[in-house]
Amino acid sequence: QKEIAGIEIGGVTVPTDERTQSVLAGAYARARADSGYSIAKWKVGPSEYIALSNAQIIAIGEAVADHIQACF
């Protein structure tokens, strides 16, 4: 359960369920490959969205990966 409980990054709770992990992995890969890539609306809650810069996507991707690894 801890794996999918979500984590807080910069005051924002980021979901860590399996679907979000999958979508985030794709966004992370694209952000690493294209420094101009950003996301206008990233879902962080049932009806809550935030914009993410390239650097934020990478930071969140790494934080979520670290969180998942720490669960095992």
All heavy atoms as an XYZ file, in Angstrom:
531
protein
N       0.806     -1.196      0.000
C       0.000      0.000      0.000
C       0.852      1.264      0.000
O       0.460      2.248     -0.585
C      -0.956     -0.003      1.190
C      -2.070     -1.019      1.085
C      -2.994     -0.768     -0.094
O      -2.572     -0.596     -1.224
N      -4.277     -0.743      0.167
N       1.982      1.226      0.667
C       2.838      2.410      0.710
C       3.289      2.818     -0.693
O       3.394      3.996     -1.003
C       4.054      2.144      1.603
C       4.944      3.353      1.761
C       6.115      3.081      2.692
C       6.985      4.326      2.760
N       8.161      4.126      3.562
N       3.520      1.816     -1.543
C       3.980      2.087     -2.909
C       3.017      2.985     -3.669
O       3.436      3.861     -4.410
C       4.158      0.769     -3.663
C       4.554      0.952     -5.114
C       4.593     -0.340     -5.893
O       4.436     -1.421     -5.305
O       4.775     -0.268     -7.108
N       1.723      2.797     -3.463
C       0.734      3.544     -4.236
C       0.063      4.659     -3.435
O      -0.919      5.239     -3.875
C      -0.328      2.601     -4.827
C      -1.083      1.857     -3.732
C       0.296      1.650     -5.829
C      -2.289      1.086     -4.211
N       0.615      4.977     -2.272
C       0.007      5.987     -1.400
C       0.247      7.414     -1.883
O      -0.421      8.338     -1.452
C       0.533      5.839      0.022
N       1.219      7.613     -2.767
C       1.555      8.953     -3.227
C       2.680      9.544     -2.391
O       2.985      9.048     -1.303
N       3.293     10.585     -2.918
C       4.351     11.289     -2.195
C       4.143     12.784     -2.356
O       3.500     13.233     -3.297
C       5.765     10.897     -2.690
C       5.941     11.188     -4.190
C       6.070      9.452     -2.386
C       7.360     10.996     -4.698
N       4.684     13.529     -1.424
C       4.597     14.983     -1.502
C       5.911     15.535     -2.039
O       6.990     15.213     -1.538
C       4.302     15.592     -0.136
C       4.038     17.086     -0.237
C       3.555     17.691      1.065
O       2.704     17.082      1.721
O       4.056     18.777      1.399
N       5.791     16.355     -3.069
C       6.959     16.993     -3.685
C       6.653     18.477     -3.824
O       5.712     18.847     -4.526
C       7.269     16.387     -5.071
C       7.488     14.884     -4.971
C       8.474     17.066     -5.699
C       7.573     14.186     -6.304
N       7.413     19.295     -3.155
C       7.207     20.741     -3.253
C       5.820     21.193     -2.865
O       5.275     22.106     -3.469
N       5.228     20.526     -1.873
C       3.910     20.917     -1.409
C       2.761     20.328     -2.213
O       1.601     20.611     -1.939
N       3.073     19.513     -3.220
C       2.040     18.896     -4.056
C       2.096     17.387     -3.858
O       3.168     16.791     -3.932
C       2.258     19.236     -5.552
C       1.261     18.502     -6.421
C       2.188     20.732     -5.781
N       0.945     16.770     -3.596
C       0.900     15.323     -3.485
C       0.835     14.734     -4.886
O      -0.053     15.068     -5.671
C      -0.314     14.860     -2.664
O      -0.202     15.412     -1.350
C      -0.362     13.346     -2.562
N       1.808     13.880     -5.183
C       1.885     13.242     -6.494
C       1.440     11.792     -6.336
O       2.017     11.056     -5.534
C       3.330     13.301     -7.049
C       3.436     12.570     -8.363
C       3.777     14.749     -7.198
N       0.418     11.374     -7.096
C      -0.017      9.978     -7.025
C       1.114      9.037     -7.465
O       1.930      9.393     -8.321
C      -1.184      9.907     -8.013
C      -1.618     11.317     -8.224
C      -0.387     12.152     -8.031
N       1.151      7.845     -6.890
C       2.167      6.860     -7.277
C       1.532      5.511     -7.617
O       2.202      4.486     -7.557
C       3.219      6.685     -6.161
O       2.557      6.313     -4.945
C       4.020      7.946     -5.938
N       0.260      5.543     -7.984
C      -0.404      4.312     -8.406
C       0.233      3.814     -9.709
O       0.995      4.540    -10.355
C      -1.907      4.558     -8.604
C      -2.156      5.647     -9.639
O      -2.140      6.839     -9.261
O      -2.333      5.302    -10.817
N      -0.072      2.580    -10.084
C       0.586      1.979    -11.240
C       0.320      2.731    -12.534
O       1.216      2.871    -13.369
C       0.190      0.507    -11.377
C       0.807     -0.344    -10.278
C       0.457     -1.814    -10.409
O      -0.230     -2.215    -11.371
O       0.897     -2.577     -9.530
N      -0.874      3.246    -12.736
C      -1.170      4.001    -13.961
C      -0.328      5.268    -14.018
O       0.265      5.592    -15.041
C      -2.649      4.343    -14.053
C      -2.965      5.092    -15.346
C      -4.446      5.413    -15.496
N      -4.766      5.962    -16.782
C      -4.435      7.180    -17.210
N      -3.732      7.979    -16.435
N      -4.793      7.615    -18.400
N      -0.264      5.988    -12.908
C       0.537      7.213    -12.879
C       2.005      6.900    -13.097
O       2.698      7.628    -13.818
C       0.335      7.963    -11.550
O      -1.054      8.277    -11.403
C       1.144      9.253    -11.513
N       2.497      5.820    -12.497
C       3.885      5.424    -12.706
C       4.165      5.209    -14.192
O       5.199      5.648    -14.703
C       4.214      4.139    -11.945
C       4.272      4.296    -10.449
C       4.531      2.969     -9.771
O       5.349      2.187    -10.221
N       3.833      2.708     -8.679
N       3.244      4.556    -14.877
C       3.414      4.262    -16.293
C       3.423      5.539    -17.136
O       4.298      5.736    -17.983
C       2.298      3.330    -16.762
O       2.400      3.079    -18.133
N       2.447      6.397    -16.898
C       2.365      7.658    -17.646
C       3.582      8.535    -17.343
O       4.163      9.153    -18.242
C       1.040      8.394    -17.326
C       1.007      9.761    -17.970
C      -0.147      7.557    -17.779
N       3.980      8.563    -16.083
C       5.135      9.369    -15.688
C       6.422      8.858    -16.320
O       7.277      9.653    -16.715
C       5.260      9.395    -14.168
C       6.395     10.243    -13.598
C       6.301     11.700    -14.063
C       6.391     10.170    -12.086
N       6.559      7.551    -16.452
C       7.752      6.990    -17.082
C       7.888      7.493    -18.516
O       8.991      7.854    -18.961
C       7.710      5.466    -17.055
N       6.778      7.553    -19.231
C       6.805      8.083    -20.594
C       7.146      9.561    -20.626
O       7.946     10.013    -21.455
N       6.540     10.335    -19.730
C       6.813     11.770    -19.668
C       8.268     12.024    -19.284
O       8.923     12.913    -19.834
C       5.876     12.444    -18.668
N       8.782     11.228    -18.346
C      10.175     11.361    -17.911
C      11.123     11.092    -19.077
O      12.053     11.869    -19.321
C      10.447     10.396    -16.757
C      11.884     10.374    -16.300
C      12.356     11.318    -15.407
C      12.774      9.411    -16.767
C      13.676     11.306    -14.975
C      14.091      9.386    -16.348
C      14.536     10.335    -15.456
O      15.848     10.325    -15.046
N      10.881     10.023    -19.817
C      11.737      9.683    -20.959
C      11.711     10.794    -22.000
O      12.761     11.184    -22.539
C      11.294      8.359    -21.576
N      10.543     11.316    -22.263
C      10.438     12.402    -23.255
C      11.137     13.662    -22.766
O      11.812     14.351    -23.532
C       8.973     12.670    -23.558
C       8.801     13.637    -24.694
C       7.433     13.567    -25.291
N       7.315     14.598    -26.318
C       6.169     15.020    -26.779
N       5.047     14.486    -26.348
N       6.126     15.965    -27.683
N      10.985     13.978    -21.482
C      11.632     15.167    -20.921
C      13.153     15.049    -20.983
O      13.843     16.030    -21.245
C      11.167     15.397    -19.487
N      13.676     13.841    -20.730
C      15.124     13.635    -20.804
C      15.623     13.785    -22.244
O      16.720     14.284    -22.468
C      15.493     12.251    -20.278
C      15.204     12.014    -18.809
C      16.078     12.774    -17.892
N      17.436     12.264    -17.971
C      18.435     12.712    -17.261
N      18.239     13.685    -16.396
N      19.628     12.220    -17.387
N      14.814     13.373    -23.209
C      15.215     13.420    -24.617
C      15.028     14.799    -25.245
O      15.725     15.144    -26.204
C      14.425     12.385    -25.411
N      14.093     15.593    -24.714
C      13.748     16.886    -25.314
C      13.673     17.942    -24.223
O      12.699     18.011    -23.481
C      12.407     16.762    -26.035
C      11.900     18.071    -26.628
O      12.603     19.110    -26.544
O      10.783     18.050    -27.186
N      14.700     18.769    -24.130
C      14.765     19.770    -23.059
C      13.655     20.819    -23.147
O      13.403     21.529    -22.180
C      16.132     20.459    -23.056
O      16.317     21.180    -24.263
N      12.967     20.899    -24.265
C      11.872     21.849    -24.411
C      10.512     21.272    -24.036
O       9.503     21.980    -24.042
N      10.490     19.998    -23.700
C       9.223     19.334    -23.378
C       8.709     19.767    -22.009
O       9.452     19.802    -21.032
C       9.404     17.813    -23.409
C       8.150     17.046    -23.077
C       7.071     17.016    -23.953
C       8.039     16.357    -21.879
C       5.915     16.314    -23.653
C       6.884     15.645    -21.567
C       5.827     15.628    -22.446
O       4.691     14.938    -22.138
N       7.429     20.100    -21.944
C       6.758     20.423    -20.677
C       5.322     19.910    -20.783
O       4.884     19.477    -21.847
C       6.774     21.933    -20.417
O       6.056     22.610    -21.429
N       4.615     19.959    -19.687
C       3.234     19.481    -19.654
C       2.343     20.604    -19.128
O       2.602     21.145    -18.046
C       3.101     18.235    -18.755
C       3.936     17.083    -19.331
C       1.644     17.830    -18.598
C       3.998     15.859    -18.450
N       1.317     20.934    -19.885
C       0.425     22.027    -19.497
C      -0.527     21.617    -18.375
O      -0.845     22.434    -17.508
C      -0.374     22.511    -20.693
N      -0.988     20.364    -18.383
C      -1.950     19.903    -17.371
C      -1.584     18.492    -16.927
O      -1.854     17.533    -17.638
C      -3.373     19.917    -17.931
C      -3.935     21.310    -18.145
C      -5.317     21.264    -18.777
C      -6.320     20.715    -17.792
N      -7.714     20.755    -18.306
N      -0.997     18.374    -15.733
C      -0.671     17.065    -15.147
C      -1.622     16.844    -13.990
O      -1.718     17.672    -13.074
C       0.779     17.037    -14.671
C       1.172     15.718    -14.088
C       1.171     15.370    -12.771
C       1.606     14.571    -14.808
N       1.581     14.069    -12.625
C       1.854     13.552    -13.865
C       1.813     14.294    -16.163
C       2.294     12.288    -14.231
C       2.253     13.037    -16.515
C       2.494     12.058    -15.555
N      -2.317     15.725    -13.991
C      -3.325     15.441    -12.970
C      -2.669     15.038    -11.653
O      -1.888     14.098    -11.605
C      -4.245     14.334    -13.446
C      -5.438     14.119    -12.553
C      -6.399     13.125    -13.175
C      -7.619     12.980    -12.303
N      -8.618     12.104    -12.924
N      -2.996     15.764    -10.593
C      -2.470     15.452     -9.261
C      -3.587     15.138     -8.268
O      -3.321     14.820     -7.118
C      -1.562     16.580     -8.705
C      -0.299     16.696     -9.518
C      -2.296     17.906     -8.635
N      -4.810     15.230     -8.718
C      -5.954     14.932     -7.870
C      -7.177     14.716     -8.726
O      -7.122     14.895     -9.947
N      -8.294     14.351     -8.103
C      -9.513     14.068     -8.871
C      -9.904     15.165     -9.862
O     -10.330     14.878    -10.963
C     -10.576     13.890     -7.790
C      -9.814     13.467     -6.578
C      -8.485     14.171     -6.675
N      -9.738     16.394     -9.490
C     -10.027     17.497    -10.414
C      -8.978     18.596    -10.265
O      -9.273     19.776    -10.416
C     -11.432     18.040    -10.180
O     -11.569     18.485     -8.850
N      -7.759     18.185     -9.976
C      -6.663     19.135     -9.760
C      -5.536     18.855    -10.749
O      -5.036     17.740    -10.837
C      -6.136     19.025     -8.329
C      -5.076     20.051     -8.006
C      -4.562     19.924     -6.582
O      -5.040     19.073     -5.823
O      -3.665     20.699     -6.238
N      -5.151     19.896    -11.474
C      -4.102     19.792    -12.475
C      -3.076     20.897    -12.251
O      -3.421     21.976    -11.796
C      -4.684     19.940    -13.892
C      -5.655     18.848    -14.246
C      -6.999     18.929    -13.870
C      -5.238     17.736    -14.941
C      -7.900     17.927    -14.186
C      -6.121     16.722    -15.267
C      -7.451     16.827    -14.885
O      -8.327     15.824    -15.193
N      -1.822     20.602    -12.592
C      -0.768     21.605    -12.510
C       0.064     21.547    -13.789
O       0.096     20.519    -14.478
C       0.148     21.400    -11.283
C       0.834     20.025    -11.321
C      -0.633     21.583     -9.983
C       1.905     19.834    -10.257
N       0.720     22.641    -14.109
C       1.665     22.674    -15.226
C       3.022     22.213    -14.713
O       3.391     22.513    -13.571
C       1.767     24.093    -15.782
N       3.743     21.470    -15.534
C       5.076     20.993    -15.157
C       6.104     21.404    -16.191
O       5.912     21.180    -17.390
C       5.088     19.461    -15.033
C       4.232     18.838    -13.942
C       4.284     17.323    -14.046
C       4.692     19.300    -12.568
N       7.180     21.984    -15.717
C       8.308     22.306    -16.589
C       9.109     21.034    -16.847
O       8.923     20.010    -16.182
C       9.204     23.357    -15.925
O       9.866     22.776    -14.801
N      10.021     21.115    -17.777
C      10.903     19.990    -18.071
C      11.642     19.543    -16.814
O      11.673     18.353    -16.487
C      11.877     20.390    -19.181
C      12.766     19.256    -19.599
O      13.778     18.988    -18.957
N      12.394     18.574    -20.662
N      12.213     20.482    -16.095
C      12.970     20.156    -14.880
C      12.073     19.519    -13.822
O      12.500     18.600    -13.115
C      13.644     21.406    -14.324
N      10.836     19.989    -13.713
C       9.911     19.416    -12.732
C       9.533     17.980    -13.102
O       9.435     17.125    -12.223
C       8.651     20.269    -12.619
C       8.891     21.593    -11.931
C       7.686     22.503    -12.004
O       7.084     22.672    -13.066
N       7.319     23.084    -10.864
N       9.326     17.714    -14.387
C       9.004     16.356    -14.827
C      10.143     15.407    -14.453
O       9.910     14.324    -13.907
C       8.756     16.305    -16.348
C       7.544     17.141    -16.725
C       8.596     14.856    -16.827
C       7.415     17.422    -18.213
N      11.361     15.818    -14.714
C      12.522     14.984    -14.400
C      12.640     14.780    -12.894
O      12.838     13.660    -12.419
C      13.800     15.585    -15.008
C      13.722     15.481    -16.544
C      15.052     14.885    -14.469
C      14.797     16.239    -17.281
N      12.482     15.843    -12.128
C      12.585     15.740    -10.669
C      11.502     14.827    -10.100
O      11.768     13.991     -9.228
C      12.508     17.128    -10.030
N      10.278     14.957    -10.591
C       9.184     14.119    -10.108
C       9.408     12.668    -10.518
O       9.221     11.752     -9.719
C       7.821     14.643    -10.609
C       7.497     15.965     -9.910
C       6.711     13.615    -10.382
C       6.310     16.705    -10.489
N       9.853     12.459    -11.749
C      10.139     11.100    -12.198
C      11.182     10.423    -11.332
O      11.025      9.256    -10.942
N      12.220     11.143    -10.997
C      13.276     10.575    -10.151
C      12.792     10.361     -8.721
O      13.103      9.340     -8.097
C      14.514     11.468    -10.208
C      15.168     11.409    -11.585
C      16.307     12.386    -11.780
O      16.566     13.220    -10.900
O      16.950     12.306    -12.851
N      11.999     11.287     -8.204
C      11.480     11.151     -6.833
C      10.523      9.965     -6.724
O      10.572      9.213     -5.746
C      10.784     12.444     -6.402
N       9.673      9.791     -7.714
C       8.747      8.662     -7.688
C       9.520      7.351     -7.817
O       9.242      6.387     -7.095
C       7.659      8.799     -8.776
C       6.859      7.508     -8.925
C       6.729      9.959     -8.443
N      10.501      7.291     -8.699
C      11.317      6.082     -8.837
C      12.023      5.752     -7.520
O      12.049      4.587     -7.094
C      12.332      6.249     -9.960
N      12.565      6.762     -6.862
C      13.222      6.548     -5.565
C      12.221      6.044     -4.525
O      12.528      5.152     -3.728
C      13.878      7.840     -5.068
C      15.096      8.246     -5.885
O      15.605      7.414     -6.671
O      15.522      9.411     -5.734
N      11.031      6.628     -4.538
C       9.983      6.210     -3.600
C       9.631      4.736     -3.810
O       9.530      3.975     -2.844
C       8.744      7.084     -3.782
C       7.507      6.554     -3.122
N       7.318      6.606     -1.760
C       6.414      5.925     -3.642
C       6.148      6.046     -1.467
N       5.584      5.631     -2.584
N       9.416      4.355     -5.062
C       9.036      2.977     -5.366
C      10.137      2.016     -4.915
O       9.869      0.995     -4.280
C       8.733      2.798     -6.870
C       7.595      3.705     -7.315
C       8.462      1.335     -7.203
C       6.305      3.595     -6.559
N      11.387      2.347     -5.209
C      12.495      1.477     -4.819
C      12.613      1.355     -3.299
O      12.950      0.300     -2.784
C      13.810      1.985     -5.400
C      13.920      1.764     -6.896
C      13.768      0.297     -7.266
O      14.445     -0.567     -6.726
N      12.855      0.016     -8.177
N      12.319      2.438     -2.588
C      12.409      2.420     -1.121
C      11.325      1.544     -0.493
O      11.444      1.164      0.681
C      12.315      3.849     -0.583
N      10.292      1.222     -1.244
C       9.207      0.389     -0.720
C       9.585     -1.091     -0.666
O       8.877     -1.883     -0.057
C       7.953      0.568     -1.570
S       7.188      2.191     -1.393
N      10.698     -1.455     -1.291
C      11.091     -2.872     -1.353
C      12.364     -3.139     -0.597
O      13.132     -2.339     -0.305
C      11.238     -3.314     -2.810
C       9.952     -3.201     -3.568
C       9.730     -2.126     -4.404
C       8.959     -4.153     -3.421
C       8.523     -2.009     -5.109
C       7.772     -4.052     -4.114
C       7.557     -2.976     -4.959
